[in-house]
Amino acid sequence: MDRSLVSVRAALVLLLGVLAGVCAGLLSVLAGNAIVGGVLAGLAAAGGAVPVFNQVIAPDTARAGTAVRREAGTKGGSARG
């Protein structure tokens, strides 16, 4: 049983999403909204933050690899000038 339940990346993405949701909810309540409004704001912020952190933490390597290949195949001068 050496395998973990979730990967470190998945745990980090979810943790940052929860943190963003808690901060948004807390700020909403401190701004004078009702607790229910703060919970809804926190859930909305967490739901929006998870996909963003998912892309930011580990972007798709296939897209980065194709961009490098396209750049290497462009016509023009060499790196030396």
N, CA, C and O atoms as a Maestro MAE file, in Angstrom:
{
 s_m_m2io_version
 :::
 2.0.0
}

f_m_ct {
 s_m_title
 :::
 protein
 m_atom[324] {
  # First column is atom index #
  i_m_mmod_type
  r_m_x_coord
  r_m_y_coord
  r_m_z_coord
  i_m_residue_number
  s_m_chain_name
  s_m_pdb_residue_name
  s_m_pdb_atom_name
  i_m_atomic_number
  :::
  1 25 0.831 -1.183 0.000 1 A "MET " " N  " 7
  2 3 0.000 0.000 0.000 1 A "MET " " CA " 6
  3 2 0.876 1.247 0.000 1 A "MET " " C  " 6
  4 15 0.754 2.105 0.875 1 A "MET " " O  " 8
  5 25 1.754 1.337 -0.984 2 A "ASP " " N  " 7
  6 3 2.629 2.493 -1.086 2 A "ASP " " CA " 6
  7 2 1.999 3.625 -1.897 2 A "ASP " " C  " 6
  8 15 2.488 4.755 -1.873 2 A "ASP " " O  " 8
  9 25 0.906 3.319 -2.618 3 A "ARG " " N  " 7
  10 3 0.279 4.348 -3.433 3 A "ARG " " CA " 6
  11 2 -0.567 5.271 -2.567 3 A "ARG " " C  " 6
  12 15 -1.225 4.830 -1.625 3 A "ARG " " O  " 8
  13 25 -0.539 6.546 -2.897 4 A "SER " " N  " 7
  14 3 -1.373 7.500 -2.158 4 A "SER " " CA " 6
  15 2 -2.746 7.585 -2.815 4 A "SER " " C  " 6
  16 15 -2.924 7.188 -3.967 4 A "SER " " O  " 8
  17 25 -3.696 8.100 -2.075 5 A "LEU " " N  " 7
  18 3 -5.059 8.206 -2.576 5 A "LEU " " CA " 6
  19 2 -5.168 9.248 -3.690 5 A "LEU " " C  " 6
  20 15 -5.831 9.003 -4.698 5 A "LEU " " O  " 8
  21 25 -4.535 10.389 -3.523 6 A "VAL " " N  " 7
  22 3 -4.514 11.435 -4.554 6 A "VAL " " CA " 6
  23 2 -3.068 11.872 -4.762 6 A "VAL " " C  " 6
  24 15 -2.225 11.716 -3.879 6 A "VAL " " O  " 8
  25 25 -2.799 12.414 -5.931 7 A "SER " " N  " 7
  26 3 -1.442 12.888 -6.207 7 A "SER " " CA " 6
  27 2 -1.191 14.206 -5.474 7 A "SER " " C  " 6
  28 15 -2.120 14.859 -5.002 7 A "SER " " O  " 8
  29 25 0.049 14.568 -5.395 8 A "VAL " " N  " 7
  30 3 0.418 15.825 -4.733 8 A "VAL " " CA " 6
  31 2 -0.146 17.002 -5.513 8 A "VAL " " C  " 6
  32 15 -0.599 17.981 -4.919 8 A "VAL " " O  " 8
  33 25 -0.123 16.916 -6.835 9 A "ARG " " N  " 7
  34 3 -0.642 17.987 -7.671 9 A "ARG " " CA " 6
  35 2 -2.139 18.177 -7.450 9 A "ARG " " C  " 6
  36 15 -2.613 19.305 -7.317 9 A "ARG " " O  " 8
  37 25 -2.885 17.069 -7.412 10 A "ALA " " N  " 7
  38 3 -4.331 17.158 -7.203 10 A "ALA " " CA " 6
  39 2 -4.647 17.735 -5.822 10 A "ALA " " C  " 6
  40 15 -5.565 18.542 -5.676 10 A "ALA " " O  " 8
  41 25 -3.892 17.321 -4.825 11 A "ALA " " N  " 7
  42 3 -4.115 17.844 -3.478 11 A "ALA " " CA " 6
  43 2 -3.816 19.341 -3.421 11 A "ALA " " C  " 6
  44 15 -4.521 20.090 -2.745 11 A "ALA " " O  " 8
  45 25 -2.777 19.778 -4.126 12 A "LEU " " N  " 7
  46 3 -2.425 21.200 -4.129 12 A "LEU " " CA " 6
  47 2 -3.485 22.020 -4.849 12 A "LEU " " C  " 6
  48 15 -3.852 23.100 -4.384 12 A "LEU " " O  " 8
  49 25 -3.978 21.526 -5.970 13 A "VAL " " N  " 7
  50 3 -5.014 22.240 -6.718 13 A "VAL " " CA " 6
  51 2 -6.273 22.380 -5.872 13 A "VAL " " C  " 6
  52 15 -6.850 23.464 -5.792 13 A "VAL " " O  " 8
  53 25 -6.700 21.297 -5.243 14 A "LEU " " N  " 7
  54 3 -7.899 21.355 -4.414 14 A "LEU " " CA " 6
  55 2 -7.701 22.230 -3.177 14 A "LEU " " C  " 6
  56 15 -8.610 22.957 -2.778 14 A "LEU " " O  " 8
  57 25 -6.521 22.161 -2.574 15 A "LEU " " N  " 7
  58 3 -6.246 22.992 -1.405 15 A "LEU " " CA " 6
  59 2 -6.281 24.476 -1.758 15 A "LEU " " C  " 6
  60 15 -6.842 25.278 -1.012 15 A "LEU " " O  " 8
  61 25 -5.688 24.843 -2.884 16 A "LEU " " N  " 7
  62 3 -5.725 26.248 -3.296 16 A "LEU " " CA " 6
  63 2 -7.139 26.688 -3.647 16 A "LEU " " C  " 6
  64 15 -7.511 27.834 -3.395 16 A "LEU " " O  " 8
  65 25 -7.932 25.787 -4.228 17 A "GLY " " N  " 7
  66 3 -9.325 26.116 -4.513 17 A "GLY " " CA " 6
  67 2 -10.129 26.344 -3.256 17 A "GLY " " C  " 6
  68 15 -10.920 27.285 -3.184 17 A "GLY " " O  " 8
  69 25 -9.936 25.494 -2.262 18 A "VAL " " N  " 7
  70 3 -10.628 25.657 -0.981 18 A "VAL " " CA " 6
  71 2 -10.177 26.944 -0.300 18 A "VAL " " C  " 6
  72 15 -10.997 27.663 0.271 18 A "VAL " " O  " 8
  73 25 -8.896 27.234 -0.357 19 A "LEU " " N  " 7
  74 3 -8.382 28.463 0.250 19 A "LEU " " CA " 6
  75 2 -8.977 29.701 -0.418 19 A "LEU " " C  " 6
  76 15 -9.342 30.660 0.262 19 A "LEU " " O  " 8
  77 25 -9.075 29.683 -1.742 20 A "ALA " " N  " 7
  78 3 -9.681 30.814 -2.448 20 A "ALA " " CA " 6
  79 2 -11.156 30.954 -2.079 20 A "ALA " " C  " 6
  80 15 -11.654 32.069 -1.922 20 A "ALA " " O  " 8
  81 25 -11.852 29.830 -1.942 21 A "GLY " " N  " 7
  82 3 -13.260 29.875 -1.564 21 A "GLY " " CA " 6
  83 2 -13.478 30.398 -0.162 21 A "GLY " " C  " 6
  84 15 -14.390 31.189 0.077 21 A "GLY " " O  " 8
  85 25 -12.648 29.962 0.760 22 A "VAL " " N  " 7
  86 3 -12.772 30.423 2.147 22 A "VAL " " CA " 6
  87 2 -12.474 31.924 2.236 22 A "VAL " " C  " 6
  88 15 -13.166 32.659 2.940 22 A "VAL " " O  " 8
  89 25 -11.456 32.362 1.528 23 A "CYS " " N  " 7
  90 3 -11.126 33.793 1.562 23 A "CYS " " CA " 6
  91 2 -12.248 34.631 0.960 23 A "CYS " " C  " 6
  92 15 -12.607 35.672 1.509 23 A "CYS " " O  " 8
  93 25 -12.801 34.185 -0.161 24 A "ALA " " N  " 7
  94 3 -13.892 34.941 -0.786 24 A "ALA " " CA " 6
  95 2 -15.131 34.952 0.103 24 A "ALA " " C  " 6
  96 15 -15.785 35.986 0.238 24 A "ALA " " O  " 8
  97 25 -15.453 33.835 0.699 25 A "GLY " " N  " 7
  98 3 -16.610 33.784 1.592 25 A "GLY " " CA " 6
  99 2 -16.429 34.649 2.824 25 A "GLY " " C  " 6
  100 15 -17.352 35.345 3.247 25 A "GLY " " O  " 8
  101 25 -15.231 34.600 3.398 26 A "LEU " " N  " 7
  102 3 -14.950 35.410 4.576 26 A "LEU " " CA " 6
  103 2 -15.008 36.901 4.253 26 A "LEU " " C  " 6
  104 15 -15.563 37.687 5.021 26 A "LEU " " O  " 8
  105 25 -14.441 37.278 3.135 27 A "LEU " " N  " 7
  106 3 -14.496 38.690 2.743 27 A "LEU " " CA " 6
  107 2 -15.923 39.130 2.463 27 A "LEU " " C  " 6
  108 15 -16.295 40.269 2.748 27 A "LEU " " O  " 8
  109 25 -16.720 38.233 1.907 28 A "SER " " N  " 7
  110 3 -18.110 38.563 1.636 28 A "SER " " CA " 6
  111 2 -18.889 38.788 2.931 28 A "SER " " C  " 6
  112 15 -19.685 39.722 3.026 28 A "SER " " O  " 8
  113 25 -18.661 37.937 3.919 29 A "VAL " " N  " 7
  114 3 -19.344 38.091 5.202 29 A "VAL " " CA " 6
  115 2 -18.855 39.343 5.919 29 A "VAL " " C  " 6
  116 15 -19.652 40.073 6.509 29 A "VAL " " O  " 8
  117 25 -17.558 39.593 5.872 30 A "LEU " " N  " 7
  118 3 -17.029 40.799 6.524 30 A "LEU " " CA " 6
  119 2 -17.503 42.074 5.846 30 A "LEU " " C  " 6
  120 15 -17.522 43.137 6.467 30 A "LEU " " O  " 8
  121 25 -17.883 41.978 4.580 31 A "ALA " " N  " 7
  122 3 -18.388 43.150 3.870 31 A "ALA " " CA " 6
  123 2 -19.834 43.460 4.235 31 A "ALA " " C  " 6
  124 15 -20.365 44.503 3.855 31 A "ALA " " O  " 8
  125 25 -20.468 42.555 4.973 32 A "GLY " " N  " 7
  126 3 -21.818 42.837 5.430 32 A "GLY " " CA " 6
  127 2 -22.880 41.936 4.843 32 A "GLY " " C  " 6
  128 15 -24.056 42.103 5.166 32 A "GLY " " O  " 8
  129 25 -22.523 40.996 4.003 33 A "ASN " " N  " 7
  130 3 -23.520 40.072 3.455 33 A "ASN " " CA " 6
  131 2 -23.887 39.023 4.489 33 A "ASN " " C  " 6
  132 15 -23.173 38.827 5.473 33 A "ASN " " O  " 8
  133 25 -24.992 38.358 4.260 34 A "ALA " " N  " 7
  134 3 -25.422 37.295 5.167 34 A "ALA " " CA " 6
  135 2 -24.490 36.090 5.030 34 A "ALA " " C  " 6
  136 15 -23.739 35.977 4.062 34 A "ALA " " O  " 8
  137 25 -24.551 35.209 6.003 35 A "ILE " " N  " 7
  138 3 -23.686 34.015 5.991 35 A "ILE " " CA " 6
  139 2 -23.982 33.152 4.770 35 A "ILE " " C  " 6
  140 15 -23.074 32.591 4.157 35 A "ILE " " O  " 8
  141 25 -25.255 33.052 4.427 36 A "VAL " " N  " 7
  142 3 -25.617 32.248 3.257 36 A "VAL " " CA " 6
  143 2 -24.999 32.832 1.994 36 A "VAL " " C  " 6
  144 15 -24.529 32.094 1.129 36 A "VAL " " O  " 8
  145 25 -25.001 34.131 1.890 37 A "GLY " " N  " 7
  146 3 -24.361 34.790 0.751 37 A "GLY " " CA " 6
  147 2 -22.871 34.563 0.725 37 A "GLY " " C  " 6
  148 15 -22.280 34.402 -0.343 37 A "GLY " " O  " 8
  149 25 -22.258 34.547 1.892 38 A "GLY " " N  " 7
  150 3 -20.827 34.271 1.968 38 A "GLY " " CA " 6
  151 2 -20.499 32.846 1.560 38 A "GLY " " C  " 6
  152 15 -19.495 32.600 0.891 38 A "GLY " " O  " 8
  153 25 -21.345 31.909 1.963 39 A "VAL " " N  " 7
  154 3 -21.132 30.510 1.573 39 A "VAL " " CA " 6
  155 2 -21.264 30.362 0.064 39 A "VAL " " C  " 6
  156 15 -20.450 29.695 -0.574 39 A "VAL " " O  " 8
  157 25 -22.293 30.987 -0.506 40 A "LEU " " N  " 7
  158 3 -22.475 30.910 -1.958 40 A "LEU " " CA " 6
  159 2 -21.319 31.570 -2.708 40 A "LEU " " C  " 6
  160 15 -20.875 31.060 -3.737 40 A "LEU " " O  " 8
  161 25 -20.837 32.693 -2.200 41 A "ALA " " N  " 7
  162 3 -19.698 33.357 -2.830 41 A "ALA " " CA " 6
  163 2 -18.447 32.487 -2.738 41 A "ALA " " C  " 6
  164 15 -17.667 32.406 -3.686 41 A "ALA " " O  " 8
  165 25 -18.264 31.841 -1.594 42 A "GLY " " N  " 7
  166 3 -17.109 30.958 -1.432 42 A "GLY " " CA " 6
  167 2 -17.167 29.749 -2.341 42 A "GLY " " C  " 6
  168 15 -16.156 29.343 -2.914 42 A "GLY " " O  " 8
  169 25 -18.360 29.170 -2.473 43 A "LEU " " N  " 7
  170 3 -18.505 28.023 -3.374 43 A "LEU " " CA " 6
  171 2 -18.265 28.417 -4.827 43 A "LEU " " C  " 6
  172 15 -17.635 27.678 -5.583 43 A "LEU " " O  " 8
  173 25 -18.765 29.574 -5.205 44 A "ALA " " N  " 7
  174 3 -18.550 30.049 -6.572 44 A "ALA " " CA " 6
  175 2 -17.074 30.334 -6.831 44 A "ALA " " C  " 6
  176 15 -16.557 30.018 -7.903 44 A "ALA " " O  " 8
  177 25 -16.400 30.929 -5.854 45 A "ALA " " N  " 7
  178 3 -14.974 31.226 -6.015 45 A "ALA " " CA " 6
  179 2 -14.150 29.949 -6.077 45 A "ALA " " C  " 6
  180 15 -13.218 29.850 -6.876 45 A "ALA " " O  " 8
  181 25 -14.484 28.973 -5.244 46 A "ALA " " N  " 7
  182 3 -13.753 27.710 -5.267 46 A "ALA " " CA " 6
  183 2 -13.990 26.978 -6.579 46 A "ALA " " C  " 6
  184 15 -13.064 26.400 -7.148 46 A "ALA " " O  " 8
  185 25 -15.232 27.001 -7.061 47 A "GLY " " N  " 7
  186 3 -15.533 26.351 -8.324 47 A "GLY " " CA " 6
  187 2 -14.827 26.990 -9.503 47 A "GLY " " C  " 6
  188 15 -14.474 26.304 -10.462 47 A "GLY " " O  " 8
  189 25 -14.622 28.274 -9.444 48 A "GLY " " N  " 7
  190 3 -13.896 28.952 -10.517 48 A "GLY " " CA " 6
  191 2 -12.391 28.859 -10.371 48 A "GLY " " C  " 6
  192 15 -11.666 28.911 -11.364 48 A "GLY " " O  " 8
  193 25 -11.916 28.721 -9.148 49 A "ALA " " N  " 7
  194 3 -10.469 28.706 -8.917 49 A "ALA " " CA " 6
  195 2 -9.826 27.364 -9.243 49 A "ALA " " C  " 6
  196 15 -8.675 27.318 -9.675 49 A "ALA " " O  " 8
  197 25 -10.557 26.277 -9.041 50 A "VAL " " N  " 7
  198 3 -9.967 24.950 -9.267 50 A "VAL " " CA " 6
  199 2 -9.524 24.768 -10.724 50 A "VAL " " C  " 6
  200 15 -8.398 24.321 -10.940 50 A "VAL " " O  " 8
  201 25 -10.340 25.085 -11.731 51 A "PRO " " N  " 7
  202 3 -9.844 24.938 -13.105 51 A "PRO " " CA " 6
  203 2 -8.681 25.877 -13.424 51 A "PRO " " C  " 6
  204 15 -7.784 25.521 -14.187 51 A "PRO " " O  " 8
  205 25 -8.698 27.067 -12.841 52 A "VAL " " N  " 7
  206 3 -7.597 28.009 -13.087 52 A "VAL " " CA " 6
  207 2 -6.299 27.461 -12.510 52 A "VAL " " C  " 6
  208 15 -5.274 27.453 -13.190 52 A "VAL " " O  " 8
  209 25 -6.334 27.001 -11.259 53 A "PHE " " N  " 7
  210 3 -5.126 26.440 -10.651 53 A "PHE " " CA " 6
  211 2 -4.700 25.158 -11.356 53 A "PHE " " C  " 6
  212 15 -3.510 24.850 -11.413 53 A "PHE " " O  " 8
  213 25 -5.652 24.415 -11.887 54 A "ASN " " N  " 7
  214 3 -5.323 23.202 -12.621 54 A "ASN " " CA " 6
  215 2 -4.503 23.530 -13.867 54 A "ASN " " C  " 6
  216 15 -3.586 22.785 -14.213 54 A "ASN " " O  " 8
  217 25 -4.815 24.618 -14.535 55 A "GLN " " N  " 7
  218 3 -4.054 25.020 -15.712 55 A "GLN " " CA " 6
  219 2 -2.744 25.701 -15.351 55 A "GLN " " C  " 6
  220 15 -1.748 25.549 -16.060 55 A "GLN " " O  " 8
  221 25 -2.737 26.449 -14.256 56 A "VAL " " N  " 7
  222 3 -1.547 27.208 -13.894 56 A "VAL " " CA " 6
  223 2 -0.447 26.314 -13.345 56 A "VAL " " C  " 6
  224 15 0.727 26.510 -13.657 56 A "VAL " " O  " 8
  225 25 -0.814 25.342 -12.537 57 A "ILE " " N  " 7
  226 3 0.203 24.538 -11.871 57 A "ILE " " CA " 6
  227 2 0.925 23.625 -12.844 57 A "ILE " " C  " 6
  228 15 2.152 23.528 -12.795 57 A "ILE " " O  " 8
  229 25 0.209 22.963 -13.715 58 A "ALA " " N  " 7
  230 3 0.865 22.076 -14.679 58 A "ALA " " CA " 6
  231 2 0.194 22.236 -16.023 58 A "ALA " " C  " 6
  232 15 -0.745 21.504 -16.335 58 A "ALA " " O  " 8
  233 25 0.659 23.179 -16.827 59 A "PRO " " N  " 7
  234 3 0.063 23.322 -18.144 59 A "PRO " " CA " 6
  235 2 0.312 22.077 -18.981 59 A "PRO " " C  " 6
  236 15 1.235 21.307 -18.716 59 A "PRO " " O  " 8
  237 25 -0.518 21.895 -19.986 60 A "ASP " " N  " 7
  238 3 -0.415 20.729 -20.852 60 A "ASP " " CA " 6
  239 2 0.937 20.735 -21.563 60 A "ASP " " C  " 6
  240 15 1.260 21.682 -22.279 60 A "ASP " " O  " 8
  241 25 1.714 19.692 -21.366 61 A "THR " " N  " 7
  242 3 3.059 19.649 -21.953 61 A "THR " " CA " 6
  243 2 3.004 19.404 -23.447 61 A "THR " " C  " 6
  244 15 3.954 19.751 -24.149 61 A "THR " " O  " 8
  245 25 1.930 18.820 -23.964 62 A "ALA " " N  " 7
  246 3 1.830 18.586 -25.395 62 A "ALA " " CA " 6
  247 2 1.744 19.903 -26.148 62 A "ALA " " C  " 6
  248 15 2.347 20.046 -27.211 62 A "ALA " " O  " 8
  249 25 1.004 20.867 -25.611 63 A "ARG " " N  " 7
  250 3 0.911 22.163 -26.273 63 A "ARG " " CA " 6
  251 2 2.244 22.889 -26.240 63 A "ARG " " C  " 6
  252 15 2.628 23.516 -27.227 63 A "ARG " " O  " 8
  253 25 2.948 22.818 -25.138 64 A "ALA " " N  " 7
  254 3 4.244 23.490 -25.040 64 A "ALA " " CA " 6
  255 2 5.241 22.856 -25.995 64 A "ALA " " C  " 6
  256 15 6.062 23.557 -26.587 64 A "ALA " " O  " 8
  257 25 5.182 21.546 -26.153 65 A "GLY " " N  " 7
  258 3 6.094 20.858 -27.059 65 A "GLY " " CA " 6
  259 2 5.838 21.219 -28.507 65 A "GLY " " C  " 6
  260 15 6.789 21.373 -29.274 65 A "GLY " " O  " 8
  261 25 4.573 21.360 -28.910 66 A "THR " " N  " 7
  262 3 4.286 21.719 -30.291 66 A "THR " " CA " 6
  263 2 4.690 23.154 -30.575 66 A "THR " " C  " 6
  264 15 5.107 23.471 -31.689 66 A "THR " " O  " 8
  265 25 4.574 24.023 -29.585 67 A "ALA " " N  " 7
  266 3 4.986 25.411 -29.791 67 A "ALA " " CA " 6
  267 2 6.486 25.489 -30.012 67 A "ALA " " C  " 6
  268 15 6.948 26.294 -30.821 67 A "ALA " " O  " 8
  269 25 7.242 24.677 -29.318 68 A "VAL " " N  " 7
  270 3 8.691 24.680 -29.502 68 A "VAL " " CA " 6
  271 2 9.028 24.132 -30.873 68 A "VAL " " C  " 6
  272 15 9.912 24.663 -31.545 68 A "VAL " " O  " 8
  273 25 8.340 23.074 -31.307 69 A "ARG " " N  " 7
  274 3 8.617 22.502 -32.615 69 A "ARG " " CA " 6
  275 2 8.260 23.480 -33.722 69 A "ARG " " C  " 6
  276 15 8.991 23.585 -34.707 69 A "ARG " " O  " 8
  277 25 7.158 24.192 -33.584 70 A "ARG " " N  " 7
  278 3 6.782 25.175 -34.592 70 A "ARG " " CA " 6
  279 2 7.806 26.293 -34.661 70 A "ARG " " C  " 6
  280 15 8.154 26.769 -35.741 70 A "ARG " " O  " 8
  281 25 8.283 26.703 -33.499 71 A "GLU " " N  " 7
  282 3 9.260 27.789 -33.461 71 A "GLU " " CA " 6
  283 2 10.564 27.367 -34.109 71 A "GLU " " C  " 6
  284 15 11.200 28.171 -34.790 71 A "GLU " " O  " 8
  285 25 10.971 26.135 -33.914 72 A "ALA " " N  " 7
  286 3 12.220 25.655 -34.487 72 A "ALA " " CA " 6
  287 2 12.103 25.522 -35.996 72 A "ALA " " C  " 6
  288 15 13.106 25.646 -36.699 72 A "ALA " " O  " 8
  289 25 10.896 25.270 -36.515 73 A "GLY " " N  " 7
  290 3 10.719 25.074 -37.932 73 A "GLY " " CA " 6
  291 2 10.414 26.342 -38.696 73 A "GLY " " C  " 6
  292 15 10.190 26.266 -39.904 73 A "GLY " " O  " 8
  293 25 10.392 27.492 -38.072 74 A "THR " " N  " 7
  294 3 10.067 28.741 -38.774 74 A "THR " " CA " 6
  295 2 11.240 29.156 -39.627 74 A "THR " " C  " 6
  296 15 12.398 28.864 -39.328 74 A "THR " " O  " 8
  297 25 10.901 29.854 -40.708 75 A "LYS " " N  " 7
  298 3 11.948 30.358 -41.587 75 A "LYS " " CA " 6
  299 2 12.451 31.694 -41.074 75 A "LYS " " C  " 6
  300 15 11.739 32.415 -40.375 75 A "LYS " " O  " 8
  301 25 13.630 32.000 -41.414 76 A "GLY " " N  " 7
  302 3 14.190 33.259 -40.978 76 A "GLY " " CA " 6
  303 2 15.642 33.043 -40.545 76 A "GLY " " C  " 6
  304 15 16.262 32.034 -40.879 76 A "GLY " " O  " 8
  305 25 16.145 33.972 -39.826 77 A "GLY " " N  " 7
  306 3 17.524 33.902 -39.397 77 A "GLY " " CA " 6
  307 2 17.761 32.864 -38.336 77 A "GLY " " C  " 6
  308 15 16.823 32.379 -37.705 77 A "GLY " " O  " 8
  309 25 18.976 32.535 -38.146 78 A "SER " " N  " 7
  310 3 19.310 31.580 -37.096 78 A "SER " " CA " 6
  311 2 19.432 32.318 -35.778 78 A "SER " " C  " 6
  312 15 19.264 33.535 -35.713 78 A "SER " " O  " 8
  313 25 19.722 31.573 -34.739 79 A "ALA " " N  " 7
  314 3 19.853 32.173 -33.415 79 A "ALA " " CA " 6
  315 2 21.086 33.083 -33.362 79 A "ALA " " C  " 6
  316 15 21.161 33.989 -32.532 79 A "ALA " " O  " 8
  317 25 22.037 32.837 -34.245 80 A "ARG " " N  " 7
  318 3 23.266 33.641 -34.229 80 A "ARG " " CA " 6
  319 2 23.094 34.979 -34.932 80 A "ARG " " C  " 6
  320 15 23.899 35.890 -34.738 80 A "ARG " " O  " 8
  321 25 22.062 35.103 -35.737 81 A "GLY " " N  " 7
  322 3 21.859 36.385 -36.392 81 A "GLY " " CA " 6
  323 2 21.892 36.246 -37.821 81 A "GLY " " C  " 6
  324 15 21.737 37.232 -38.541 81 A "GLY " " O  " 8
  :::
 }
 m_bond[323] {
  # First column is bond index #
  i_m_from
  i_m_to
  i_m_order
  :::
  1 1 2 1
  2 2 3 1
  3 3 4 2
  4 3 5 1
  5 5 6 1
  6 6 7 1
  7 7 8 2
  8 7 9 1
  9 9 10 1
  10 10 11 1
  11 11 12 2
  12 11 13 1
  13 13 14 1
  14 14 15 1
  15 15 16 2
  16 15 17 1
  17 17 18 1
  18 18 19 1
  19 19 20 2
  20 19 21 1
  21 21 22 1
  22 22 23 1
  23 23 24 2
  24 23 25 1
  25 25 26 1
  26 26 27 1
  27 27 28 2
  28 27 29 1
  29 29 30 1
  30 30 31 1
  31 31 32 2
  32 31 33 1
  33 33 34 1
  34 34 35 1
  35 35 36 2
  36 35 37 1
  37 37 38 1
  38 38 39 1
  39 39 40 2
  40 39 41 1
  41 41 42 1
  42 42 43 1
  43 43 44 2
  44 43 45 1
  45 45 46 1
  46 46 47 1
  47 47 48 2
  48 47 49 1
  49 49 50 1
  50 50 51 1
  51 51 52 2
  52 51 53 1
  53 53 54 1
  54 54 55 1
  55 55 56 2
  56 55 57 1
  57 57 58 1
  58 58 59 1
  59 59 60 2
  60 59 61 1
  61 61 62 1
  62 62 63 1
  63 63 64 2
  64 63 65 1
  65 65 66 1
  66 66 67 1
  67 67 68 2
  68 67 69 1
  69 69 70 1
  70 70 71 1
  71 71 72 2
  72 71 73 1
  73 73 74 1
  74 74 75 1
  75 75 76 2
  76 75 77 1
  77 77 78 1
  78 78 79 1
  79 79 80 2
  80 79 81 1
  81 81 82 1
  82 82 83 1
  83 83 84 2
  84 83 85 1
  85 85 86 1
  86 86 87 1
  87 87 88 2
  88 87 89 1
  89 89 90 1
  90 90 91 1
  91 91 92 2
  92 91 93 1
  93 93 94 1
  94 94 95 1
  95 95 96 2
  96 95 97 1
  97 97 98 1
  98 98 99 1
  99 99 100 2
  100 99 101 1
  101 101 102 1
  102 102 103 1
  103 103 104 2
  104 103 105 1
  105 105 106 1
  106 106 107 1
  107 107 108 2
  108 107 109 1
  109 109 110 1
  110 110 111 1
  111 111 112 2
  112 111 113 1
  113 113 114 1
  114 114 115 1
  115 115 116 2
  116 115 117 1
  117 117 118 1
  118 118 119 1
  119 119 120 2
  120 119 121 1
  121 121 122 1
  122 122 123 1
  123 123 124 2
  124 123 125 1
  125 125 126 1
  126 126 127 1
  127 127 128 2
  128 127 129 1
  129 129 130 1
  130 130 131 1
  131 131 132 2
  132 131 133 1
  133 133 134 1
  134 134 135 1
  135 135 136 2
  136 135 137 1
  137 137 138 1
  138 138 139 1
  139 139 140 2
  140 139 141 1
  141 141 142 1
  142 142 143 1
  143 143 144 2
  144 143 145 1
  145 145 146 1
  146 146 147 1
  147 147 148 2
  148 147 149 1
  149 149 150 1
  150 150 151 1
  151 151 152 2
  152 151 153 1
  153 153 154 1
  154 154 155 1
  155 155 156 2
  156 155 157 1
  157 157 158 1
  158 158 159 1
  159 159 160 2
  160 159 161 1
  161 161 162 1
  162 162 163 1
  163 163 164 2
  164 163 165 1
  165 165 166 1
  166 166 167 1
  167 167 168 2
  168 167 169 1
  169 169 170 1
  170 170 171 1
  171 171 172 2
  172 171 173 1
  173 173 174 1
  174 174 175 1
  175 175 176 2
  176 175 177 1
  177 177 178 1
  178 178 179 1
  179 179 180 2
  180 179 181 1
  181 181 182 1
  182 182 183 1
  183 183 184 2
  184 183 185 1
  185 185 186 1
  186 186 187 1
  187 187 188 2
  188 187 189 1
  189 189 190 1
  190 190 191 1
  191 191 192 2
  192 191 193 1
  193 193 194 1
  194 194 195 1
  195 195 196 2
  196 195 197 1
  197 197 198 1
  198 198 199 1
  199 199 200 2
  200 199 201 1
  201 201 202 1
  202 202 203 1
  203 203 204 2
  204 203 205 1
  205 205 206 1
  206 206 207 1
  207 207 208 2
  208 207 209 1
  209 209 210 1
  210 210 211 1
  211 211 212 2
  212 211 213 1
  213 213 214 1
  214 214 215 1
  215 215 216 2
  216 215 217 1
  217 217 218 1
  218 218 219 1
  219 219 220 2
  220 219 221 1
  221 221 222 1
  222 222 223 1
  223 223 224 2
  224 223 225 1
  225 225 226 1
  226 226 227 1
  227 227 228 2
  228 227 229 1
  229 229 230 1
  230 230 231 1
  231 231 232 2
  232 231 233 1
  233 233 234 1
  234 234 235 1
  235 235 236 2
  236 235 237 1
  237 237 238 1
  238 238 239 1
  239 239 240 2
  240 239 241 1
  241 241 242 1
  242 242 243 1
  243 243 244 2
  244 243 245 1
  245 245 246 1
  246 246 247 1
  247 247 248 2
  248 247 249 1
  249 249 250 1
  250 250 251 1
  251 251 252 2
  252 251 253 1
  253 253 254 1
  254 254 255 1
  255 255 256 2
  256 255 257 1
  257 257 258 1
  258 258 259 1
  259 259 260 2
  260 259 261 1
  261 261 262 1
  262 262 263 1
  263 263 264 2
  264 263 265 1
  265 265 266 1
  266 266 267 1
  267 267 268 2
  268 267 269 1
  269 269 270 1
  270 270 271 1
  271 271 272 2
  272 271 273 1
  273 273 274 1
  274 274 275 1
  275 275 276 2
  276 275 277 1
  277 277 278 1
  278 278 279 1
  279 279 280 2
  280 279 281 1
  281 281 282 1
  282 282 283 1
  283 283 284 2
  284 283 285 1
  285 285 286 1
  286 286 287 1
  287 287 288 2
  288 287 289 1
  289 289 290 1
  290 290 291 1
  291 291 292 2
  292 291 293 1
  293 293 294 1
  294 294 295 1
  295 295 296 2
  296 295 297 1
  297 297 298 1
  298 298 299 1
  299 299 300 2
  300 299 301 1
  301 301 302 1
  302 302 303 1
  303 303 304 2
  304 303 305 1
  305 305 306 1
  306 306 307 1
  307 307 308 2
  308 307 309 1
  309 309 310 1
  310 310 311 1
  311 311 312 2
  312 311 313 1
  313 313 314 1
  314 314 315 1
  315 315 316 2
  316 315 317 1
  317 317 318 1
  318 318 319 1
  319 319 320 2
  320 319 321 1
  321 321 322 1
  322 322 323 1
  323 323 324 2
  :::
 }
}
